[in-house]
Amino acid sequence: MLIAIDHGNKQIKTVHKTFTSGLVESDNRPPFGDSILHCKGKYYTLSDQRIPYMRDKTADERFFVLTLFAIAYEIEAVGAYSDDEIIDIQLAVGLPPAHYGTQHKKFVRYFLDRDVIEFTLNGKAYAVYINEAVCFPQAYAAISPIYKQLQIGKQPKLTLLDIGGFTADYLQLSYGSADWSSCDSLENGVITLYNRVRSKVNADFDLLLDESDIDAILLGKETEYNSKIAAIVEKSAQAFVIDLFSKLRERMIDLRTGKVILTGGGAILLHRQIEASGKVGSAIFVDEIIANAKGYEIMYAASKVGGR
C-alpha cells in the first residue's frame, strides 16, 4: 500500500488527513481523549502544540510516531485495514529542495529496517511493515498534480515558492526543468511570523495568542480579539511577506517576471498579503494543503514507470 506523507514542521499531511505536528508521550494511558496510539510500551497522543523546529527530523523518534498516526489514518481512509495479516507499506515522503541532497538518504533510512511494527490506535491493532521509502523534493512535488493543466513544460521561466511552517522553499524552472543551482530553503516560514506576533501582542496587551488565533484572524474568521490586536496581526503579516520577498530579491529572485506558483500552508494563509504586496507579477496559488502529498504519489508512480 502506497502512503504519501508531507512531514511539515507545522502539520503532517497525507492525501486524506491533516493534523498538527505535535505529540505527547506517556508511560501510562491517558484517562481521556481520542487519537491515543500505543507502541512499544509507550502511549502517544496528538497535540495542537507542535514540536519545535527540527532541521533534521530523524534526530529522535517523534516524527516516526507521527508517521504511524498518518499510516493508520490512511489505512482507514481507503478501507485497507486487516486484523489478521501484516500490511506492507511503501512510503513516499519529501524534503525541502535545499536539504534534499544532504538529507534524503538519511531520511529514507529513518523509516526502514524496523521489522514488523505493531501498534494500536484507539484500541484497534495494526501490524505494518515498511518495505520501501522514497524521498522527493517538496515544492517541486506540489506542482505535479497541475503540471499538465498549467503547461509548465512550455513556460520559459517559472518560480516555485513553497511557504511552510519554518522554511520558505524556492526553485526556478525553465520549460519544466528544475534549475537546482537556483533553489534554497530560507528559514522564513510562518512559524517566524507567529513568534513575532505573539511577542508583540504579549508586550503590548499582556495576552498570549495561540497560533490558531493568528490563523483565524488572517483567514478573516470571527474571533474574540479586538480590532487593535487584529491590526497588529495584519500589519505583522504584511511586513513578513515584504521581508520574505526582499530576501528573495537579494538572491536575484525577482517574482515580478515570469509566472510564480505559490504553494504551502503559508501561501494559503497569506494569500491576501501576497497579492497586496505588489511584488508578484503573475501569481498562481495552489490552495490545497495536501499538494505535496499528492505530488509524492504522482512522482512515486512515475519513478516506477521510468524504472521498468
Secondary structure, DSSP 8 states (H G I E B T S, - for coil): -EEE-EE-SSEEE-SS-EEES-EEEESS--SS-S-EEEETTEEEEE-SS-----SSTTSSSHHHHHHHHHHHHHHHHTT---SSS-EEEEEEEEE-HHHHHHHHHHHHHHHSS---EEEEETTEEEEEEEEEEEEEETTTGGGGGGTTTTTGGG-S-EEEEEE-SS-EEEEEEETTEEEEEEEEEES-SHHHHHHHHHHHHHHHH-----HHHHHHHHTT---S--HHHHHHHHHHHHHHHHHHHHHHHHTT--TTSSEEEEESHHHHHTHHHHHHHS--SEEEE---TTHHHHHHHHHHHHHHHHT-
